[in-house]
Protein backbone atom coordinates (compact mmCIF):
# COMPACT_ATOMS: atom_id res chain seq x y z
CA UNK A 1 0.00 0.00 0.00
CA UNK A 2 1.39 3.40 -0.95
CA UNK A 3 0.70 6.88 0.29
CA UNK A 4 1.38 10.31 -1.13
CA UNK A 5 3.37 12.96 0.69
CA UNK A 6 3.74 16.57 -0.32
CA UNK A 7 7.27 17.97 -0.53
CA UNK A 8 8.69 20.99 -2.30
CA UNK A 9 10.53 20.64 -5.59
CA UNK A 10 13.65 21.84 -3.79
CA UNK A 11 13.38 19.01 -1.26
CA UNK A 12 12.65 16.50 -4.01
CA UNK A 13 15.78 17.60 -5.87
CA UNK A 14 17.89 17.30 -2.72
CA UNK A 15 16.57 13.77 -2.08
CA UNK A 16 17.30 12.87 -5.70
CA UNK A 17 21.01 13.64 -5.11
CA UNK A 18 21.24 10.60 -2.81
CA UNK A 19 20.05 8.08 -5.39
CA UNK A 20 20.62 6.92 -8.91
CA UNK A 21 18.31 7.12 -11.91
CA UNK A 22 17.36 3.49 -11.41
CA UNK A 23 16.11 4.10 -7.86
CA UNK A 24 12.62 5.18 -6.89
CA UNK A 25 12.05 7.91 -4.31
CA UNK A 26 10.82 5.18 -1.97
CA UNK A 27 14.17 3.36 -2.24
CA UNK A 28 16.15 6.56 -1.78
CA UNK A 29 14.17 7.60 1.31
CA UNK A 30 14.44 4.09 2.76
CA UNK A 31 18.24 4.16 2.29
CA UNK A 32 18.40 7.58 3.95
CA UNK A 33 16.34 6.23 6.85
CA UNK A 34 18.65 3.21 7.25
CA UNK A 35 21.68 5.46 7.17
CA UNK A 36 20.17 7.75 9.81
CA UNK A 37 19.38 4.77 12.07
CA UNK A 38 22.97 3.48 11.74
CA UNK A 39 24.30 6.94 12.58
CA UNK A 40 22.00 7.13 15.58
CA UNK A 41 23.31 3.79 16.84
CA UNK A 42 26.92 4.89 16.30
CA UNK A 43 26.26 8.07 18.26
CA UNK A 44 24.90 6.01 21.15
CA UNK A 45 27.70 3.44 21.07
CA UNK A 46 30.51 5.98 20.81
CA UNK A 47 29.08 8.51 23.23
CA UNK A 48 31.44 9.39 26.05
CA UNK A 49 28.54 10.33 28.31
CA UNK A 50 28.50 8.30 31.52
CA UNK A 51 31.81 6.60 30.72
CA UNK A 52 34.90 5.99 32.85
CA UNK A 53 38.54 5.45 32.24
CA UNK A 54 39.40 1.74 32.28
CA UNK A 55 41.78 2.18 35.21
CA UNK A 56 39.07 3.92 37.25
CA UNK A 57 36.54 1.19 36.44
CA UNK A 58 39.07 -1.49 37.47
CA UNK A 59 39.73 0.27 40.79
CA UNK A 60 36.01 0.47 41.54
CA UNK A 61 35.60 -3.22 40.65
CA UNK A 62 38.50 -4.20 42.91
CA UNK A 63 37.01 -2.28 45.80
CA UNK A 64 33.55 -3.66 45.19
CA UNK A 65 34.62 -7.29 44.92
CA UNK A 66 37.73 -6.97 47.13
CA UNK A 67 40.01 -8.50 44.52
C-alpha positions, 0 to 999 in steps of 0.5 A: 500500500502506498501513500502520497506525501507533499514535498517541495521541488527543492526538497525532491531535488535534494533527495534525488542527489542521494540516489541513482536514476534506477532508484525510486524515491521510496528506495532513496528515502528508505536508504536515507532512513537506514543510514540515519538509524545506523548513525544514531546507533553509532552516536549512542555506542561511541558517546562518552557520556557516563563513561569511565577510564578503564583504570578507574573502572578497574579500581572500583571493581577491585574495591567492590569485589575486594580482589 
